[in-house]
Amino acid sequence: MAMEREQLHTVQLVPITAFDSDGQLNLEPMKELMARSYEAGIRVFLPCAGSAEFHALQPSEIISVIEMVRGTVGDDAIVVAPTGYHAEHAIELANQAHSAGADVGLVMPLSFPYLSDAGARDHLLRIFDQSKLPMMIYKKGDLPSDELLLELAEHENLIGIKYAVNDMDAFTRVIRADQGRIDWFCGTAERFAPFYALVGASGYTTGAGNICPRLTLAMQAAIVQGNWDEALRLQEILLPIEYYRSRENDSYNVSMLKHAIKQTGLDFGLPRPPQRQLNEQEMQEIDLLVTPILEAEEAIAVASPGS
């Protein structure tokens, strides 16, 4: 059954990547995370993307994770595979991910020196033309520009943008100019999701959902219903995770989640270099921070045992 664009209009979980004590990929705790995230109601998964240490993973590891996710979650779930680096690598990885069961590809932010819109256009069009997956673009900086995104929206293989530049005026202008040709998503999680939604974003990516999927799904449900008081109440519960992750130029993004998930009974090991490692004080801070959030998560689970 072909994927419908509307299936992406929800919370999109970036499940963190587990490593064992030797730093090798460890699929077992990830399988458990996938199963319980799906049980909680998550239906879109972006394994191995930014918060899941894309840049520290081998292509074979990414494909192994994609295969595991596809085999663990239900048929109604959407698996989005990250891809990037040079164009031939991106095309090959996207097409391997397609064979492994991915439904959509996500072109990660450009990381080359000496960038231009002209070069970005050539790069992205080459990927779109040769990928077997419908594609999204992850915008996290000036390039590709909003003008280029609007131009690329004409391509039949581009279906959406993960927009992670928190300039709400710019986002409002570009989403209005697009007029619904493609979908636009908040790429900066719960901290900004309600504000993106107000001007037309149809969903958002989450890292906090690794810890508390029901809370973030409840916030999205309130947004969809236009119940802004409830959405902001739930956001307030989630914000301590986002504030901690954003410290020192977002350098706690990965390590915070990898420690916090221990309180849910899973051990995902340490992040790979060059990600930040935590000291004992930071671990204690995170433990204290997460405890009331997990209590709120449990309250939702008890109130809605079928979710």
Residue pairs with C-beta under 8 A, 6 or more apart in sequence:
1 75
3 78
3 103
3 104
3 134
5 159
5 160
5 183
7 43
7 44
7 76
7 78
8 44
8 78
8 104
8 159
8 160
8 183
8 185
8 202
8 203
9 183
9 202
9 203
10 43
10 44
10 203
10 217
10 220
11 42
11 44
11 203
11 204
11 205
11 206
11 209
11 213
11 216
11 217
11 220
12 44
12 45
12 46
12 80
12 185
12 203
12 204
12 205
12 206
13 37
13 42
13 44
13 45
13 46
13 205
13 206
13 209
13 210
13 213
14 46
14 47
14 49
14 50
14 51
14 52
14 205
14 206
14 207
14 209
14 210
15 30
15 33
15 34
15 37
15 45
15 46
15 47
15 52
15 69
15 210
16 33
16 51
16 52
16 53
16 207
16 210
16 254
16 257
16 258
16 261
16 268
17 25
17 30
17 47
17 48
17 52
17 53
17 57
17 65
17 268
18 25
18 26
18 27
18 28
18 29
18 30
18 33
18 266
18 267
18 268
18 269
19 25
19 26
19 268
19 269
19 270
19 271
19 272
20 26
20 269
21 269
23 269
23 270
23 272
25 57
25 61
25 64
25 65
26 268
26 269
27 64
27 65
27 68
29 266
29 267
29 268
30 47
30 65
30 68
30 69
30 268
31 68
31 72
32 266
33 210
33 261
33 266
34 45
34 68
34 69
34 72
34 73
35 72
35 73
36 213
37 45
37 73
37 209
37 210
37 213
38 72
38 73
38 74
38 77
40 213
40 214
40 217
40 301
40 307
41 213
41 214
41 217
41 307
42 77
42 209
42 213
42 217
43 76
43 77
43 78
44 77
44 78
44 80
44 203
45 69
45 73
45 77
45 78
45 79
45 80
46 52
46 80
46 82
46 106
46 205
47 62
47 65
47 66
47 69
47 79
47 81
47 82
48 54
48 57
48 61
48 62
48 65
48 66
48 81
48 82
49 80
49 82
49 106
49 108
49 138
49 205
50 82
50 108
50 138
50 253
51 207
51 253
51 254
51 257
53 254
53 271
53 272
53 275
54 62
54 82
54 84
54 108
55 111
56 271
56 272
56 273
56 275
57 65
59 89
59 92
59 93
59 96
62 81
62 82
62 93
62 97
63 93
63 96
63 97
63 100
66 79
66 81
66 97
66 100
66 101
66 102
67 100
67 101
69 79
69 101
70 79
70 100
70 101
70 102
71 101
73 79
78 103
78 104
79 101
79 102
79 103
79 104
80 102
80 103
80 104
80 105
80 106
80 136
81 93
81 94
81 97
81 98
81 100
81 102
81 104
81 105
81 106
81 133
82 105
82 106
82 108
82 138
83 89
83 90
83 91
83 93
83 94
83 97
83 105
83 106
83 107
83 108
83 127
83 131
84 90
84 93
84 107
84 108
84 109
84 110
84 111
85 111
87 123
87 126
87 127
90 107
90 127
90 131
91 126
91 127
91 130
91 131
94 102
94 105
94 127
94 131
94 132
94 133
94 135
95 130
95 131
95 132
95 133
97 105
97 133
98 105
98 131
98 132
98 133
102 133
103 133
103 134
104 133
104 134
104 135
104 136
104 159
105 131
105 133
105 134
105 135
105 136
106 135
106 136
106 137
106 138
106 162
107 124
107 127
107 135
107 136
107 137
107 138
108 138
109 138
109 139
109 140
109 141
110 120
110 123
110 141
110 143
110 144
112 119
115 143
116 143
117 143
117 144
117 145
117 147
117 148
120 143
120 144
120 148
121 144
121 148
121 151
121 152
124 137
124 144
124 152
125 152
125 155
127 135
128 135
128 152
128 155
128 157
128 158
129 157
131 157
134 157
134 158
134 159
135 157
135 158
135 159
136 158
136 159
136 160
136 161
136 162
136 185
137 144
137 149
137 152
137 158
137 160
137 161
137 162
138 162
138 164
138 187
139 149
139 161
139 162
139 163
139 164
139 165
139 187
140 164
140 165
140 187
141 165
144 152
146 170
146 173
146 174
146 177
149 161
149 174
149 178
150 174
150 177
150 178
152 158
153 178
153 181
153 182
154 181
158 182
159 182
159 183
160 182
160 183
160 184
160 185
161 182
161 183
161 184
161 185
162 185
162 187
162 205
163 171
163 174
163 184
163 185
163 186
163 187
163 196
163 201
164 186
164 187
164 188
165 171
166 188
166 192
168 195
168 196
168 199
171 184
171 196
171 199
171 201
172 199
172 200
174 184
175 184
175 199
175 200
175 201
176 199
176 200
178 184
183 202
183 203
184 196
184 200
184 201
184 202
185 196
185 201
185 202
185 203
185 204
185 205
186 192
186 193
186 196
186 197
186 201
186 203
186 204
186 205
187 204
187 205
188 196
188 204
189 204
189 205
189 206
189 207
189 208
189 242
190 204
190 206
190 208
190 216
190 219
190 235
190 238
190 239
190 241
190 242
191 235
191 239
191 242
191 243
191 246
192 204
193 201
193 204
193 219
193 220
193 223
193 235
194 219
194 223
194 228
194 231
194 232
194 235
196 204
197 204
197 223
203 220
204 220
206 216
207 241
207 245
207 253
207 257
208 215
208 216
208 238
208 241
208 242
208 257
209 216
209 217
210 257
210 260
210 261
211 241
211 257
211 260
211 261
211 263
211 264
211 290
211 293
211 294
211 297
212 238
212 241
212 293
212 294
212 296
212 297
213 297
214 297
214 300
214 301
214 304
214 307
215 234
215 237
215 238
215 293
215 296
215 297
215 300
216 234
216 238
217 307
218 234
218 300
219 231
219 234
219 235
219 238
222 228
222 230
222 231
222 234
223 231
237 292
237 293
237 296
238 293
240 289
240 293
241 256
241 257
241 260
241 289
241 290
241 293
244 252
244 256
244 285
244 286
244 289
245 252
245 253
245 256
245 257
246 252
246 253
248 276
251 275
251 276
252 276
252 282
254 271
254 275
254 276
255 270
255 271
255 275
255 276
255 277
255 278
256 278
256 286
258 268
258 269
258 270
258 271
259 278
259 282
259 283
259 286
259 287
260 286
260 289
260 290
261 267
261 268
262 268
263 287
263 290
263 291
263 294
264 294
270 277
271 277
278 286
300 307
301 307
